[in-house]
Amino acid sequence: MTSAPHSTKPLPMQWRVGMDCRNHHPLVQKDGTGIATYTRLLAADNERLGLGTCWLAERPPLSWGMNWTQHCKASLTAKALMDGQGCVPHRFYSHAIRQFRRTGRLTEVSSGQANPFDFMHWTCPVPVFWAGGPNIMTVHDLIPLLQPELVGHKPNELQRILEAHLKAGTCFVTVSEAVKKDMLAAFPSLQEGDLKVWQPPFPLSAADEEARKKAPSPFPGGGFVFCGSMTPRKNLSRLIEAHGRSGTERILHLVGPDGWKAAEALKAWANHPHPERVKRHSWLSRGQLLRAVEEACALVFPSLAEGYGYPIVEAMALGTPVVTSSHHACSETAGDGALLVRAHSVPDLTQALVALEAQPLLRAELTERGRRRALKLQDVSRWQEKAYLEWLHGLRASHAS
């Protein structure tokens, strides 16, 4: 498959896209969550496509005398937005969430001068609306709504935020076809034309490669590696149990911080027949993480629910075999480039670990298939990108009329 052209129409160079800094600040944050990674990739792709990015960041807490009413009335200046400086009041997003919980209304943001950008792209669901042009919102998953037992969020809050944005005319982007189907099923009033699938291209950047080469190995290679927070949706209890049942002497490295109900995974760890064969690493630098994945026997990512699955793509690009879930977004992302297992089945997970340890030919095959899949995902992103840019033209034209 060859990469699609970026667009069939020339992009106006004056187009600028506003992006929130709720989960990522480009000046101070280099690592972060999956949403932070998405935001960083989206900004980089905007720049590559000739779309300027204006960061809608929170101001430092300088004006302690201002109350919330004054904060809401504080206008935004085009210069502050263009410079990427703080342009909404300190703790603006926290206040907006509290206001939404009380009133059910979105907090409207406007500019006191000419609109500093042509689109506002909210990188995750927030109860805030830009009054000066088309609003676009990325929905990474509907896990709090569809599987609330896996996360510590109120399921109705996400639904209410999305419904409020639907009424306000916001258009939506999802990062996978699986999440798009979830959105269309959960919100019958949502028109397919107001929803696009686009995952920005996910190559390992030159900075990633440099960091990986310079970083020391955080632990000896050859083990099994998991990346992510310790929460029920990551399925760590079953993974740890499967590792114990497999009898493998390869270390299982759990890379990531404690999350909601981390105690469940810790209990499974305590019941492991050889608990010394499981190691915790609450944080690694970006370079160390890439180095650890590259040197692993396999990345094991049997998540019960994901919107996309960045660790899967990273591991495949690095040539590391991947074991992941055979359903929803994980299987969509992995395609034929990984060993797919039923995430709820401890025997399936156990069998996968045993096979990877005992069969070097299987590991070599998964390495090759994974690399091909990572390259194919780049092409898929380019085709999605073409449709996304055409969509932006349509949104801008509709708003202008």
Secondary structure as GFF3:
##gff-version 3
##sequence-region A 1 401
A	DSSP	beta_strand	16	20	.	.	.	ID=ss1
A	DSSP	alpha_helix	34	48	.	.	.	ID=ss2
A	DSSP	beta_strand	52	58	.	.	.	ID=ss3
A	DSSP	alpha_helix	68	73	.	.	.	ID=ss4
A	DSSP	alpha_helix	78	82	.	.	.	ID=ss5
A	DSSP	beta_strand	86	88	.	.	.	ID=ss6
A	DSSP	alpha_helix	92	103	.	.	.	ID=ss7
A	DSSP	beta_strand	107	109	.	.	.	ID=ss8
A	DSSP	beta_strand	119	122	.	.	.	ID=ss9
A	DSSP	beta_strand	128	130	.	.	.	ID=ss10
A	DSSP	beta_strand	135	139	.	.	.	ID=ss11
A	DSSP	alpha_helix	143	146	.	.	.	ID=ss12
A	DSSP	three_ten_helix	148	150	.	.	.	ID=ss13
A	DSSP	alpha_helix	155	168	.	.	.	ID=ss14
A	DSSP	beta_strand	171	174	.	.	.	ID=ss15
A	DSSP	alpha_helix	177	186	.	.	.	ID=ss16
A	DSSP	three_ten_helix	192	194	.	.	.	ID=ss17
A	DSSP	beta_strand	195	197	.	.	.	ID=ss18
A	DSSP	alpha_helix	206	214	.	.	.	ID=ss19
A	DSSP	beta_strand	224	227	.	.	.	ID=ss20
A	DSSP	three_ten_helix	232	234	.	.	.	ID=ss21
A	DSSP	alpha_helix	236	246	.	.	.	ID=ss22
A	DSSP	beta_strand	252	255	.	.	.	ID=ss23
A	DSSP	alpha_helix	262	270	.	.	.	ID=ss24
A	DSSP	three_ten_helix	275	277	.	.	.	ID=ss25
A	DSSP	beta_strand	278	281	.	.	.	ID=ss26
A	DSSP	alpha_helix	286	294	.	.	.	ID=ss27
A	DSSP	beta_strand	298	301	.	.	.	ID=ss28
A	DSSP	alpha_helix	310	317	.	.	.	ID=ss29
A	DSSP	beta_strand	322	325	.	.	.	ID=ss30
A	DSSP	alpha_helix	328	334	.	.	.	ID=ss31
A	DSSP	beta_strand	339	341	.	.	.	ID=ss32
A	DSSP	alpha_helix	346	358	.	.	.	ID=ss33
A	DSSP	alpha_helix	360	400	.	.	.	ID=ss34
###
